[in-house]
Amino acid sequence: MSDPIIDVRDLYKEYPSGTKAVNGVTFSVKKGEFFGFLGPNGAGKSTTMNMLVNLVKKTRGTITIDGFQIDENPDEVYKRVGFAMQEVGLDETATAREMLQLHGRLYHMPKREIDEQIARLLKLVELEKVADRYTSTYSGGMRRRFDLALALMHKPSVLFLDEPTTGLDPHARQLIWSHLRELNREGMTIFLTTHFMDEAEALCERICIMDAGKIVTEGTVPELLEKHSAKTLEQVFLSTTGSNLGNEEANLNASDPYARNRKS
Ligand SMILES: Nc1ncnc2c1ncn2[C@@H]1O[C@H](COP(=O)(O)OP(=O)(O)OP(=O)(O)O)[C@@H](O)[C@H]1O
């Protein structure tokens, strides 16, 4: 593959609970590509993504972002990646502008650049009028747009998004889609997980499907339809995944020592 910006080789994650969430995953993403990462609940998508941005420590394998290995040059990787993940808590007692300023300072951006970038991002995600309100007062759609602005603050070259439109109404979803298309047109590599097949089809140039910690298929939508003799992406998804159904609860119990007691 020419110019991979994300290169993942033989990646594994076993949580201390014993759950083997990722079991030998290898893939690459090209510079400027809009890449979709699909899979059923518990497939290991978030775990993989969290390892790619160093929020979760890998058990083994190699992760290279823009030529830098995550173990050897974590700071170079941090500079290049922006992410909006599930369950990343917002500070409820700060305004959007304050949080963007803090993020810029953490990345050692000069004050002038911080101010310019904040103005640009607030316009992009259409939050200019509410920038000085506490983010705790935001609706779900405003919050997702703010998450996106925060992820973009330090001008990353790769953007990781974990289910960015879950829980949004169709207007808010369209708004996020158009922002993402715009960013991708400007050259940003986007790595996205979603449970919406229409979203994957509408946005992603290439799609990788994961099931039970492994990659089960990958390709462009037309390639996937042909490879799996399917008419829709949903058919491809249903025919390639589901091997782990029923194991989710067992894994949850393994990772939550109280679950067993609650049940008994
Ligand atoms: N912190 C953790 N400790 C222990 N097990 C975990 C932890 N996080 C996730 N798991 C388990 O790892 C497996 C993969 O979970 P992960 O969240 O990566 O899947 P996913 O594909 O992102 O699912 P979803 O689509 O529901 O978000 C699941 O069995 C899950 O219960």
The ligand as a Gaussian input file, in Angstrom:
#p B3LYP/6-31G(d) Opt

LIG

0 1
 N      -11.715000      -2.040000      30.380000
 C      -12.086000      -3.275000      30.057000
 N      -11.818000      -4.310000      30.895000
 C      -12.174000      -5.570000      30.582000
 N      -12.821000      -5.916000      29.439000
 C      -13.108000      -4.935000      28.573000
 C      -12.760000      -3.566000      28.827000
 N      -13.183000      -2.808000      27.770000
 C      -13.754000      -3.665000      26.902000
 N      -13.724000      -4.938000      27.384000
 C      -14.232000      -6.148000      26.721000
 O      -13.487000      -6.317000      25.522000
 C      -14.338000      -6.785000      24.487000
 C      -14.275000      -5.801000      23.318000
 O      -14.896000      -4.589000      23.734000
 P      -14.865000      -3.260000      22.834000
 O      -15.486000      -2.183000      23.640000
 O      -13.510000      -3.066000      22.304000
 O      -15.836000      -3.690000      21.642000
 P      -16.568000      -2.785000      20.555000
 O      -16.436000      -3.526000      19.276000
 O      -16.049000      -1.410000      20.597000
 O      -18.080000      -2.829000      21.055000
 P      -19.252000      -1.721000      20.928000
 O      -19.665000      -1.746000      19.500000
 O      -20.321000      -2.276000      21.824000
 O      -18.708000      -0.398000      21.381000
 C      -15.728000      -6.939000      25.091000
 O      -15.880000      -8.288000      25.478000
 C      -15.686000      -6.025000      26.292000
 O      -16.570000      -6.486000      27.310000

